[in-house]
Amino acid sequence: APALEEVTYLRGLKFKRLDPEGAGDPTSMASYTEGKAAKLLGGDVVEWARHNAHHVSRVYPSPARVDSSNYAPHSLWQA
């Protein structure tokens, strides 16, 4: 049987910084907490949008969110 990574289209990678030029593997995907995503965004919505034109990003609520408040992803969606 083939290894899972050989039949999976998207592979999870860790990005330490954004890759707006798409130099990395286009099948790479990263997961961020809302705090990490906001830090990477740093107010530069153009760079965030360029990064996501080449890679898939998933953003999860912060693990410190223990009350019933909901994560508001609008700032990242607007980029």
C-alpha positions, 0 to 999 in steps of 0.5 A: 500500500502506498504511504499516506503522503504519496496519495494526499494532495495537500501536505501540512508544513510549518511556515515561519514567515509568509511566502507571498512569491509562492517559492515553496511547494504549492501543495503545502498547507499550514495551520495557525492559531488566530494569534499566530495568523494575526502576527503573520498578517501584521497589517499587511493584507496584500502579503497575506493574500499573495501567500494564500494565492499559492498556499492553503492556510487554516486558522483555528481559534486560540487555545486560550479561548475558554469562554463561549466567545466565537472567533471572528475570522473576518479580518483574515477573510478580507485580506 
